[in-house]
């Protein structure tokens, strides 16, 4: 019979995990991008073959998104953002993490917590990448093109056009065009 355990991390706990992340980043400074990505993928494969909790599996699905952000050439992350994600992924290159991965039920808990912390830190980047993926899938379906042919610049232009269109609609609904005594147009 399964048992559910809920716990809360205090600010001190979170600071501890952040210190561990910073130390790990320093240690992994010699790893190249391909090694960092490969190590993260190996962890995903290891988790896929294990019998671990849904909590951990859900967090690890976020790891796939982080990897995608870096390897997706259509997304084309800028160097500063790319480095942030690679530094976050570098934690998963450290073989000696807080809880040894081979401990049943708990081995990947520290990895899941780190993913949660990283995803909170990178939430805006993750949301933008998800929006881009949705756009690319919709456009590929609509245009019949291969999804990878669409790039970030296409998405940005589409978003710019959407925002301008929304602005004009709001202006028309809001009584623009002379209905206010203070209107300039």
N, C-alpha and C positions, 0 to 999 in steps of 0.2 A: 504494500500500500504506500503510495507516494506521500511525502510530507512537504509542506510549503513553509519556507523560512523567509521572513522579511526583515531587513535591517536597513538602517540609515547611516550614511557616512557623515561624520561631523566635518566642520571646516578644517579641523586639525588633521582628520583622516585624508581629506582631499589635498591638503598641503603636502602630506607625506607622499601621496601618489604622484603629485607634481614634482617633488624632489627626486623621486625614483625615475620619473620620465626624463628629467633634465640630466641625471647621471647617466642614464642609458644612452641618451643622445650624444653625450660626450664620448662614451666608449665606442659608439658605432660610427664615429666620424670618418673612419678609414674605409667604410663600406661604400661601394658605388651604388648608383641607383638600381641597377639590375639585381644586385644582391639583396638589397632591401626589399624590393618587390617580390623576388623569388622566395625569400624567407617568410614574408606575409602569406604568400600563396601556399607554402608548405604548411603553415599553421592552419590555414583553412582546410587543407586536405586532411590533416591530422584530426581536426575537429569533426569533419564529415564522417570519418571512420570510427569515431568514438561514440560512446553512449553518454551523452552529456545533456544537461537540462535545456529546456526551451529558452530560459533566460539567456544562457550563454549563446545558443544558436542565433537568437534574435540579434544580439549585439554583434556577433561575428558577421552577420549579413552586412553590417555597416562597413566592415573591413573590405568587403568586395567593392563597395562604392568608393572608398578611399583609393583603392588600387585603380579602379576605373578612371578616377579623376586624373591620375598621373599618366596612365598608358593610353588613354583615348586621345588620339592625335587630332580628331575633330574638335575636341574641347579646347585643346591648346592652352593649357594653363600658363600664366605668366610665371617667370622664374621665382619671384618672391613667394607666391602662393604655392607653387610646386614644391619649393623647399620646405614650407610649413608642413605640407602633407607627408613628404618624405621623412622629415624629422619625426613626425607622429608614427609613421610606419616602422621607424627604426627600432622602436621598443620591442617589436616582435622578432627582431634579429638576435636578441639577447637570449642565449640558451639557459642562463641561470636567472629565471624570473622569480617573483616573490613566492609563488606556489608552484612546485614542480608539476608539470603537465600530466604526469602519469598517475597522479592521485585521483582515484575514481570520484566523480561527482564534484570535486572542488578544483581540480587541476587547472582548468581554464578560467576560473573565477577572476583572478587578477587581470588576465587578458581582457575579459569582458568589462571589467571596471575601467581599465585604461581606454578601451574603445569608447565607453560612455563619456569619459572625460574629454577625450579627443574630439568626439562628435559635438559636444557642447561648445568646445573652443572653435570648431570649424563649421558651425551650423549654417552660416550664411553661404559659405563656399559649397557645402553639400546641397543646400536647397537650390542654388543657382545651377549646379550640375544636374540635379534631378529635373529641373525645369527644362534645361537644354535637351536632356535625353527624351523627355516627353515631346518636345517640339520636333526633334529629329525623327522620332518614330511616326508622329502624325504627318509630317511633311513627306517622309518616305512613302507612307501609305497613300497619301494624296497624289503625289507626283510619280509614284512608281519607281523612284530612284533607290539606289543602294543607300542605306542609312549612313554609312561612314563618309559619303560624299558631302554631306551637309556639315558645315563648320560653325564654330562659335560666332564668327562675324555675321553669318546668315541669321542666326538666332538673335544676335544683338540688334541687327537691322529690323527684324520682325518685331522685337520688343519695343524698339523706338517708335515704329509706326503704330503699334497698338496704343502706346502711351499718348502719342499725339492725337490719335483718333478719340481716345477717351477724354482727353482735355477739351477737344472741340465739342463733343457731345455734352459734357458738363457745362460748358460755357453757354451752349444753346438752351439747355434746360434751366440754367440758373438765371436766365433773364438777361444775358449779355446782349449787346447790340442796341443800347439806348433805353432800356426799360428802367434803368436807375438814373436818378438825377446826377449821379457822380460818374456815370459811364463816359469813357473817352471814345467809345466806338459806337 
